[in-house]
Amino acid sequence: MPTRAGLNTIHAARSSVVERARRFGPPALRGRGDEATGKAPGPAKERRSSSSVRTTGVVLRRVAPGSVLKVSALFSLSLGLVLLVAGVLLWSAAHSIGLIGNLESFMGDIGFTDFRLEGDQVMKAWLIVGGVLVVGGTFAGVLMAMLYNLLADVVGGVKLVLQEDDTEPPRA
């Protein structure tokens, strides 16, 4: 049979856990009383207003190279495609205003007699350079993640301060 002191200890521990859950639990339940027992929430100073903000400090100690590989590959590929489309648009604009023809005639005037800019050759070279940049950018991203992991072991990582806003988002 439990003693009175033991029951008081259990009750105090339960009350502490319930109060912490009320204070730091999900935003929808914060500030509510114990609905099972019908008790009111704690004193007014412990309740949070609906616009309170909670901040937490965390330290980023490791970056997963696999996730960096995926993000870096997609980012480099996207950047390569954007540059390819920009190159095609610039080539079309330069060809339509006669800039390519003027450049070819200028090169002929200074001594390059058979100089011609052919669009398909330029695009093939641009695709090769773009592919090298995509692979190089992906490799560089993974290398930087691995270097960060090594340096974070030495200096302890980067400290981030996260902020949680308890306000409800507007409903559409």
C-alpha positions in Angstrom: 0.0 0.0 0.0 1.5 3.3 -1.0 2.3 5.8 1.7 1.0 9.4 1.8 4.4 10.8 1.0 4.7 8.5 -2.0 1.3 9.5 -3.3 2.2 13.2 -2.9 5.4 12.6 -4.9 3.5 10.8 -7.7 0.8 13.6 -7.8 3.5 16.3 -7.9 5.3 14.6 -10.8 2.0 14.1 -12.7 1.1 17.8 -12.1 4.5 18.8 -13.4 4.2 16.7 -16.5 0.7 18.0 -17.2 1.8 21.6 -16.7 4.7 21.1 -19.1 2.5 19.5 -21.7 0.1 22.4 -21.3 2.9 25.0 -21.6 5.1 23.4 -24.3 2.7 20.9 -26.0 1.1 21.3 -29.5 0.0 24.9 -30.1 -3.7 23.9 -30.3 -3.6 22.6 -26.7 -1.5 25.3 -25.1 -3.1 27.2 -22.3 -6.1 24.8 -21.9 -7.0 23.3 -18.6 -7.0 19.6 -17.7 -10.2 18.7 -19.5 -10.3 15.2 -17.9 -10.5 16.6 -14.4 -12.1 19.9 -15.3 -9.3 21.9 -13.6 -8.7 25.4 -14.9 -5.4 26.2 -16.5 -2.7 27.5 -14.2 -2.3 31.1 -13.1 -2.7 33.7 -15.8 1.1 34.4 -15.9 1.8 30.8 -17.1 -0.7 31.0 -20.0 0.6 32.2 -23.3 -1.1 34.7 -25.6 -2.0 33.6 -29.0 0.8 35.7 -30.5 3.7 34.5 -28.4 6.9 33.3 -30.0 9.2 30.6 -28.6 12.9 30.5 -29.7 15.2 27.5 -29.5 18.9 27.3 -30.1 20.1 24.2 -32.1 23.6 23.3 -33.4 24.1 21.9 -36.8 26.8 19.3 -36.3 26.5 17.1 -39.5 25.3 17.4 -43.0 24.3 14.2 -44.8 26.4 14.0 -48.0 23.7 11.9 -49.7 21.1 14.6 -49.2 23.6 17.3 -50.4 24.3 15.1 -53.5 20.6 15.1 -54.4 20.0 18.8 -53.8 23.3 19.8 -55.4 22.6 17.6 -58.5 19.1 19.1 -59.0 20.3 22.6 -58.4 23.2 22.2 -60.9 21.0 20.6 -63.5 18.4 23.4 -63.1 21.1 26.0 -63.5 22.6 24.2 -66.5 19.1 24.1 -68.2 18.6 27.8 -67.5 21.9 28.7 -69.0 21.2 26.5 -72.0 17.9 28.2 -72.7 19.5 31.6 -72.1 22.2 30.7 -74.6 19.7 29.6 -77.3 17.7 32.8 -76.8 20.8 35.0 -77.0 22.0 33.1 -80.1 18.6 33.6 -81.8 18.6 37.3 -80.9 22.2 37.8 -82.2 21.5 35.9 -85.4 18.2 37.9 -86.1 19.8 41.3 -85.7 22.8 40.3 -87.8 25.4 40.3 -85.1 26.7 36.8 -86.1 27.2 37.9 -89.7 29.0 41.1 -88.6 31.3 39.0 -86.3 32.1 36.6 -89.1 32.9 39.4 -91.5 35.1 41.2 -88.9 37.1 38.0 -88.3 37.6 37.7 -92.1 38.8 41.3 -92.2 41.5 40.7 -89.6 42.9 37.6 -91.3 40.7 34.6 -90.5 39.5 33.8 -94.0 37.3 30.8 -93.4 35.8 31.8 -90.0 32.2 30.7 -89.6 30.0 30.4 -86.5 27.7 27.4 -86.9 24.8 27.1 -84.5 24.9 23.3 -84.2 28.6 23.3 -83.3 28.2 26.1 -80.8 25.3 24.2 -79.1 27.2 21.0 -79.0 30.1 22.8 -77.3 27.7 24.5 -74.9 26.1 21.2 -74.0 29.5 19.7 -73.2 30.6 22.7 -71.1 27.2 22.6 -69.3 27.5 18.9 -68.6 31.0 19.5 -67.1 29.6 22.3 -65.0 26.7 20.2 -63.7 29.0 17.4 -62.7 31.6 19.8 -61.2 28.9 21.7 -59.3 27.5 18.5 -57.8 30.9 17.2 -56.9 31.8 20.6 -55.3 28.6 20.6 -53.2 29.3 17.1 -51.8 32.9 18.0 -51.2 31.8 21.1 -49.3 29.4 19.1 -47.1 32.2 16.6 -46.3 34.5 19.5 -45.4 31.9 21.0 -43.2 31.5 17.7 -41.4 35.2 17.6 -40.7 35.4 21.2 -39.5 32.2 20.8 -37.4 33.9 18.0 -35.5 36.7 20.4 -34.6 34.8 23.6 -33.9 31.4 22.2 -32.9 29.2 23.2 -35.8 27.0 26.2 -36.5 24.5 27.5 -33.9 21.0 28.3 -35.3 18.2 30.0 -33.4 14.8 28.7 -34.4 11.7 30.7 -33.7 8.2 29.1 -33.5 5.2 31.4 -34.0 2.2 30.1 -32.2 -0.4 32.1 -34.1 -2.8 30.1 -36.2 -2.2 30.5 -40.0 -5.1 32.3 -41.8 -7.6 29.9 -43.2 -8.5 30.1 -46.9 
